[in-house]
Amino acid sequence: MSQSIAAYKVTYNTRKKPQTRVKEVSFGGGYRQILADQTDYDEEQWEIDFAPVTEAQALALETILLNSVNGTSNYILWTGPGESTAKYYTASGISKYKQGPSCWKISCQLRREFPVV
């Protein structure tokens, strides 16, 4: 079972931060050797900035994000802007703050996961 955040719109500040996981060995004289680490060496991360929501929506979204780190049954299934397929993610760095009388902002980082199904 996975959770979806598709109902919550993201802003233009949302961006993908691809990273490659590598192993690095340093030798004397400034020489080094770098190679890809394992089969899935591309780490996909997103900086997510959600559009303003009501307090009830903020609580629901925050619950989904916080639950995503509690095991494989709670991964977030999400399709990023410009992406064509949904992937599994966990959330971290969740920030929630009041922006107005009935308006809340939430931002977080999503990290791609590879669940065993």
ABEGO torsion letter per residue (X at the ends): XBBBAAABBBBAABBBBBBBBBBBBBBBGGBBBBBBBEABABBBBBBBBBBBBBAAAAAAAAAAAAAAAAEAAABBBBBBBGBABBBBBBBBGBBBBBABAABBBBBBBBBBBBBBX
